[in-house]
Amino acid sequence: MSRHFCCCIPVRAGVFIFSLLSFIGYAFSAFIGWAFLHFIVTDQLNKLEDNMSSEDKEILEANAKKYEWAVILASVIFTFVALVSFFGFVGSIVRNRRMVKAYSVLTIISFFLGSAASGFILFAAWSHKSYCTTIDGHELCTNNHLSTAQKVGLTIGTVVEWLINLYIVTIIRRYYQQLEDEREYRHDFRLNPTTGGNYEAKEGLLATQGAYPYSDAQHSFGNRA
């Protein structure tokens, strides 16, 4: 029997939707990362500085050169996550257990890394610490200018996002467990083919409710009376 979430939606459909959105989002992020790296390597950051002050331009150029390795690392990670998300997307279509497992493990790792990143963002938002960089012997700093209302809104949004991500991880894990149960059932059935029942879920991505077997005229009560 297929497992569901939100009362009636099969978990397979959830994996299909989440993996597709994840693939699109991370593929776009990877594209932005590689494009930004191209601007750094070819010294074309001036194309991104049209609406920036001279001080912000200096900070951007200094940090871009200093943390070029971080841009490369982030781009590689986004590319890898996009590929695994694509595997999860294909796995949800063809019901491939290994692909779904890889996507499930990735979402768990991403959830913990995202939780750590969210904690750092909240710490940076609520603390009054300045973040500084040194350019030609001069220290330039950026300060946090968020109001208390903005900090509260950011905190609420972060917590809601964390809960949604946790729910998504749970749905993907439940679909993988469903595929594991189906595999175990097929294995047991081969060992004992006389066992009754059929555990494997056969419905598509969005399950449809079949007709009641005795609702048609041929099998209705009193048809042969």
Steps between C-alpha positions, in 0.01 A plus 500: 500500500632842408584746776361852490555849635257789541227234543471387139813578291728198436854543627620406152337815363668699778844367403423577135407861577772571757779346292392698194490828694832414666660427163378826349605708803848351543568494126420872487722563805782304336460708185522822702807372685689399186403827329626701800824300495538582131471873583766462771748310284460732200504820713153605387350576842440855381199365308337419836579835665269739316286596802765467771692767689877524459553354847271203430682441171833480682356258756348281227819484296720432804274226639447345155874455454556393859217245509518375143549149641166530683322590175654194332404276792141632509462456124626141517262422789202657320584301188530175695171557685327583170621171351387294801164681496467402135569139600223528760268643236570212261482250788151618594387441141654156444468394869877445534583429863872588479437837335238590760733387779781724370258793483370424850851492650585825323192676635586391853855634466370820341250539782770492769729731302209735436410497869857603587491775236164625628639513852796706380269739314287553810812551711629759252159673492458527878863579586646846450833372374655680203654304214819661373752451221836665437571666165840661439560526872160663565230315693149520355205373704135421437244528779164340570222755447196274557230630731350286778186435293712387206701269725181346640363453148825338388494267801139392440567445130811296577315279750211442256746414223679259736174320582407473131842356415465249784161391364646462150783283634242283678290456184798398288615257768152347521496436125839330519371283785195413288728382218701298754182333628392417145842348425482287815149386407610394150794312652273320749248422227767333287596283798136417578285563188187364667487801735189704439476872459680754287683772689654684206338837434396515135342844475662783308640823636152621593281211616148480353208344678369200307133414465333287766484144351127453571383844394445414132170359371637153421610427856256716690288347774174358366613494137419129464203496735 
